[in-house]
Amino acid sequence: MVFSLWSFCFILSALVFLLWSFCFGLFALVFLLWSFCFGLSALVFLLWSFRFGLSALFFPL
């Protein structure tokens, strides 16, 4: 009886740990996606500013 109670508690703690690691992995994936989108938008902004800088250099107003 005691052994089955201990094994039940151990299985329950393992399931809770699995759920926590799944939630942490999901949060890390969402954070990675957000940082990828932010880096992509920064790259696009850099390319646009470089293009406008070149056009202002070659065609001054």
Order of alpha helices (4+ residues) and beta strands (2+ residues): alpha
